[in-house]
Amino acid sequence: MKGILAHFAMKHKNTILLALLVAGIALAFFTVSRTTTDKVVADHSRKAPSFEVADLGSGSKVSSADLQGKVVFVNFWASWCQPCKDEMSSVDQLYREKQSSKNFVMLTILYKDSPSNAVDLMKANGYSFPVYADVGENSARAFGVTGVPETYIIDKNGTLRKRVIGPAEWTAPEEKALIDALLKE
């Protein structure tokens, strides 16, 4: 049996090497693509897109033009999204800590979800952060949202400073340090 395997290996050496090479490249591609899509740091030279959303509570509209000179935390989420629910407590805690800052604005925007479901979830968990409707999904398209949760942090100059795909711990020291640094700029 050993002789048969050795003969097969010698006869198909190039095929085996090629298969291993392809498998290695595929593994490397998967590893790199996976790490770059979980958490993405934005290009610091890209301006944030123009957008307009409506507050679920009051119906008043907020546009990107209204937010000049402010650090803006934009979070797309849905009540049916478990990873969104996983990060909501930290989103709410960040909001509670920063809501008194006149230079910080949090916009949590529903993505393909019912406003009544979102309101029910907010009430059930005692969350206080503001929720906005993305009428016609124009804001999601402008940002290039690929799924939820997806978060964007915009500096006072309207530059997109960070994009995070997937849930994050928004009360973590590094996240709070970024927001605090942007507030001081």
C-alpha positions in Angstrom: 0.0 0.0 0.0 2.8 2.3 0.9 4.3 1.8 -2.5 1.1 2.7 -4.3 0.7 5.9 -2.4 4.4 6.9 -3.1 3.9 6.1 -6.8 0.7 8.2 -6.9 2.4 11.1 -5.1 5.3 11.1 -7.5 3.1 10.8 -10.6 0.8 13.6 -9.5 3.3 15.8 -7.7 2.5 18.9 -9.8 -1.2 18.5 -9.4 -0.9 18.1 -5.6 1.4 21.2 -5.4 -1.1 23.2 -7.5 -4.0 22.1 -5.3 -2.1 23.1 -2.1 -1.2 26.4 -3.6 -4.8 27.2 -4.6 -6.0 26.1 -1.1 -3.4 28.4 0.5 -4.3 31.4 -1.6 -8.0 30.8 -0.9 -7.3 30.6 2.9 -5.2 33.8 2.8 -8.0 35.6 0.8 -10.7 34.5 3.2 -8.6 35.5 6.2 -7.8 39.0 4.8 -11.3 39.6 3.5 -12.9 38.5 6.8 -10.7 40.8 8.9 -11.3 43.8 6.7 -15.0 43.5 6.7 -15.6 43.0 10.4 -14.3 46.3 11.4 -13.4 48.9 8.8 -11.5 52.1 9.6 -12.6 54.8 7.1 -10.5 56.8 4.7 -9.9 60.1 6.6 -10.2 62.1 3.4 -13.7 61.0 2.4 -16.5 63.4 3.1 -19.6 61.9 4.6 -22.5 61.8 2.2 -25.4 64.1 2.3 -28.5 62.6 4.0 -31.8 63.4 5.6 -33.7 61.4 8.2 -36.9 61.9 10.2 -37.1 61.6 14.0 -39.6 58.8 14.9 -40.9 60.7 18.0 -41.4 64.2 16.6 -41.3 63.6 12.9 -38.8 66.5 12.5 -36.2 66.1 9.8 -32.5 66.3 10.3 -30.1 66.7 7.4 -26.3 66.5 7.2 -26.3 70.2 6.5 -27.8 70.8 10.0 -24.9 69.0 11.6 -21.9 71.1 10.5 -19.5 71.6 13.4 -20.6 68.5 15.3 -19.3 65.0 15.8 -22.0 62.7 14.4 -22.5 59.1 15.4 -24.6 57.4 12.7 -25.8 53.8 13.5 -28.0 51.8 11.1 -29.9 49.1 12.9 -33.0 47.0 13.0 -35.2 45.4 15.7 -35.0 42.0 13.9 -31.1 42.1 14.0 -29.5 40.2 16.9 -26.1 41.8 16.5 -27.8 45.2 16.6 -29.5 44.2 19.9 -26.2 43.0 21.2 -24.6 46.5 20.9 -27.7 48.5 21.9 -26.8 48.7 25.5 -23.4 50.3 24.7 -25.0 52.6 22.2 -27.5 53.8 24.8 -24.7 54.2 27.4 -22.7 56.3 24.9 -25.7 58.4 24.2 -26.4 59.0 27.9 -22.7 60.0 28.5 -22.5 62.4 25.5 -26.1 63.7 25.2 -25.2 66.9 27.2 -22.4 67.8 24.7 -23.6 70.4 22.3 -21.1 69.2 19.8 -22.2 65.5 19.7 -25.2 64.1 17.8 -26.3 60.5 17.7 -28.5 59.3 14.8 -29.6 55.8 15.1 -31.4 55.0 11.8 -33.8 52.1 11.2 -32.9 49.9 8.3 -35.6 47.9 6.6 -37.7 47.8 9.8 -41.0 48.8 11.2 -41.0 51.9 13.3 -43.5 50.3 15.7 -41.2 47.3 16.2 -38.3 49.6 17.0 -40.3 51.7 19.4 -41.5 48.5 21.2 -37.9 47.3 21.5 -36.7 50.7 22.8 -39.5 50.8 25.5 -39.0 47.1 26.5 -35.3 47.8 27.2 -35.5 51.3 28.5 -33.2 52.8 25.8 -33.2 56.5 25.5 -31.2 57.2 22.3 -33.1 58.9 19.4 -34.3 56.8 16.5 -34.8 58.1 13.0 -36.6 56.8 10.0 -34.7 56.5 6.7 -37.6 57.3 4.3 -37.0 55.5 1.0 -33.7 54.2 2.4 -31.9 57.1 0.8 -29.5 57.6 3.7 -28.5 53.9 3.7 -27.8 54.1 -0.1 -25.8 57.3 0.4 -23.6 55.7 3.0 -23.4 52.4 1.1 -24.7 50.3 4.0 -24.1 46.6 3.4 -26.1 45.3 6.4 -26.7 46.0 10.0 -25.4 47.1 12.4 -23.2 49.5 10.6 -21.9 52.6 12.2 -20.2 55.8 10.9 -18.4 58.4 12.9 -18.2 61.8 11.3 -16.0 64.6 12.5 -16.8 68.3 12.9 -15.7 69.0 9.3 -18.0 66.4 7.8 -15.3 63.9 7.2 -16.0 60.2 7.7 -13.5 59.2 10.3 -14.6 55.6 11.1 -16.9 52.9 9.7 -17.6 49.8 11.6 -19.4 46.9 10.1 -21.0 44.7 12.7 -21.5 45.2 16.4 -19.1 47.1 18.6 -18.7 47.9 22.2 -19.2 51.7 22.1 -18.2 52.2 25.7 -14.8 50.6 25.2 -11.9 52.9 26.0 -10.6 53.1 22.4 -14.1 54.0 21.0 -14.7 56.7 23.7 -11.1 58.0 23.1 -11.8 58.5 19.4 -15.0 60.4 20.0 -13.5 62.5 22.8 -10.5 63.4 20.5 -12.9 64.4 17.7 -14.9 66.5 20.1 -11.7 68.4 21.1 -10.6 69.1 17.5 
